[in-house]
Amino acid sequence: MAPEILLVTALAVFFAGFSKGGFGGSVAFVSSAILAIVMKPTEAVAFMAPLLILMDVGTLRSFWGGWDARQVKVLLIGSAPGMILGTILFTVISDDMLRILLATIALAFVIWRLWPKGTKTPKPYSENLGYVAGAVAGFSSFVSHAGGPPTAMYLLTQKLSKTQYHATVTLVFWIVNTLKIIPYAFLGIFSVELFLYGLYMVPIAIFGVWLGIRAHHWIPEHLFFRFTYVCLALTSVKLIYDSVMN
């Protein structure tokens, strides 16, 4: 494995752990976007799947019971048809299509978060929109681990505390990520090489979660997210460029 690929992989895994540990994990999918630059998107999905479950478990220990059970139920019910659709379409979507899809989701999320919203407090979205957000999250999570943006778009209007939001997102995606393992195995995207490679990244994943949990209380969220938006935008442009050139 080339040193530059190892470095990119380590940074992607650390960022995912840090985001999941302290900031709700809604931008943890940037790790898949970064990895898609140095490996096939399907390989990036397979590589990250076990690590994301590990990160979720590590985060849940510190935020256990802090979630909003009603919102967890809405999002999980909605995610079921999305994951089924993802399973059906996963084998017919090319690597370049996956790169473009991931880049589109990332850019849409950045634009949505940075778009001026005025001074009025946004009206909470209805549960029906929550089911739709769950379905979109289930699909995008299945094909590219990018379920965070649609989930965030819904939950950020529900007037949850920072810790409530964080715990809710973590529980939802711990369940979703665990359920995805079965269809992933059925689709044959896992390999011994990727699994062994992932084992080398476990300490980095754990350290990222540990640091993220502590940063949850002392790093201003706006600074973290501004940095994330820049990473997402640059990565998305790179993914689209590579796909078009191919």
Secondary structure, DSSP 4 states (H G I P E B T S, - for coil): --HHHHHHHHHHHHHHHHHHHHSTTTTTTHHHHHHHHHS-HHHHHHHHHHHHHHHHHHHHHHHTT-S-HHHHHHHHHHHHHHHHHHHHHHTTS-HHHHHHHHHHHHHHHHHHHHS---SSPPPPPPHHHHHHHHHHHHHHHHHHS--HHHHHHHHTTTT--HHHHHHHHHHHHHHHHHHHHHHHHHHT---HHHHHHHHHHHHHHHHHHHHHHHHHHHS-HHHHHHHHHHHHHHHHHHHHHHHHH-
